[in-house]
Structures are given as structure tokens and as C-alpha cells.
Amino acid sequence: MNLLRLLPRLAAASFAFALSAQASAYCLTHTCDPKKETCEVVGGCNVSGNVLFWPNAVVSFNIQQDGSKRQDITSDQLRTVVKNGFQRWVDATCSDGRGPKIELQDYGDVSCAKPEYNKDQPNQNVITFHDGTWPYANTGAETLALTTVFFNGETGEIYDANIEINSNQANFALGASQATGDRDDLNAVLTHELGHFLGLSHSNVGDATMYQSYQIGMTSLEQDDMDAICASLPPDRVPLTNSSTPRHGFSTECGKPENGCCSSTIGGKAPPSGTLALWAFGLGVVVWGGRAASKRRRP
């Protein structure tokens, strides 16, 4: 395996993780990149390489300080939605009655508003709005959100995760009761994206939160979602670290170029060496019919 695999394009725009047809229809995220290598598919899931995993017992997250002026949503309101979304995953019940082995810690507001992983500088796992131009034209004009996960391309160890919300082209409501017409339920969008943040791919169970199509009110986890998070973060796992501090330390600011090189962002320059790779999971808006009044396809 090439130890340096930084995908400069949005992987999810061209690569949708396949969906399992088995009773447990979730797919975990693996390191194998079918655009560059031959990956084994079992039950519709890419199973080659290693499963992505958080090495931490506690994972930190940050809210970008500006919120969304266009959506009239403050950073504190976004924080409430994010905390509620994370709590749904933490409260999942596994087969032994325990919950997944993960805790989340809020590291507060940050100024950095882009997905990046710095190999030699402090980091942050940021959740941010984009009121200005959505920077990913190749994801489609109506992409709702994008989760970027940076990981060790050899072991699957997750180094960093970030969520960007397309507040420039989409309109959001803070709850399902307000999500009517062209206003999408931010709770539903972020509950799904936070599943990607924690290492999950898509499910083919139509009512599952991790199903590939957006649904208004899909904030309660179905059994398939709970099976997925329990497989990704099993109750009996032994974390590699109890620290919640991001790799190389924490900073509220984005990384700065050093010695002519750049921090490792989606649009940035790949670092000269190392075991870095990324997946990006997009959330699109192609309307179809189903359980809710509005379902929208996730690429």
C-alpha cells in the first residue's frame, strides 16, 4: 500500500460506499481506495484494507465561532444541535446492554473554518458553516454538508475529522417541525454526518439514520445504526489513548504554511511523506419518495 495517500478531490463525490444487503445492512469505512487499487466487496460493502477507528477514548470537537449569519444560527445554537447529535450515538445500546466505547468533549469555539490536518502543527475537529461560496463545485450545486476524515492509510487510525455545512446554497431549520418546503432539518443532517465523523459509512435500511438519503426527522437511531456504531466502537474495545487532545496539540486557528509546504487540507498540497489519507462524505439533495414527506439522496 502506498503509505502516502492524500486524495485531493472529494472522494465521496465520485465514490459512494456500497450498501450491504444483509440483515445488518450498514457498511463500516475501510482504507482501501477503489480508484487506486482493487478492493474486495462483500454483501455490497467495501471490506478491503483496515476499518477506520478512533484511537481515543475521548474525542474532542469544536464549533466555528461565526455560526451562520445567513441562516441566523449562532455558534451556540449549532453547538446544541451537535451535542444532541453526538449524544444519540453515545446513547446507542449494544447487544450486551452497554453503549459504544466513546466520549465526546467540547473544546469550544475556534476561528478555523476549513477541514485540515496538520502533520507538524496543532489541530482541531471543526464543525463549520459556509455562508460564502461553497468551495466544492464538483459535489453538485445542492450539497448539504460534507464530512472529511483524515486517517492513517495503513492502519485506519483516524487522525482528524471535520464537518462543513453548505449554508450558502441550502436553507436549514433547527428542528423537524420547522423543516418544511426548502428548509432542511439541521438535526437530521448533522446526526448523519456525525455518524461519518465517528467512522461509519452508509446503510441500505431505508429508515436508518445512515441511509444514503436525507429524511426529515431522522434523528432517532434505528437498530441498524446502533449495530453499526457498536461494531465501529465496541463496548469492550481498548482505546490507544485516554487523551482528548487532537494530534500535535490543540489550536483555535488554522495551520500556517511552513518551509514552503502546506497543511493537509482537501484543496491543499500533500505533505512530503507519511501515512495520511482521507475520505470525504457528501450529503446531496435529489428528491424521492418514502417514509417522510421529503427524502433527499446522499451521494
Protein Blocks (a to p, Z undefined) as FASTA:
>chain_A
ZZbdcdfbdfklmmccdddfbfblcdcddfbdfklbccddeehiafehjddddfbfbdcd
dddfklpmklopafklmmmmmmmmmmmmmmpccfkopacddddddebjafbfcdcddfkb
ccdddddddfbacfblknojkbfbdcdddddfknopafbdcddddfklpccdfbfklmgh
jbccfklmmmmmmmmmnopacdfbfkbmkbcbdcehilbccfklmmmmmmmmgfkbccfb
fcfbdghiaafbdcddeehiacddfklccdfbdjddcdddddddddcddjblbdcddZZ
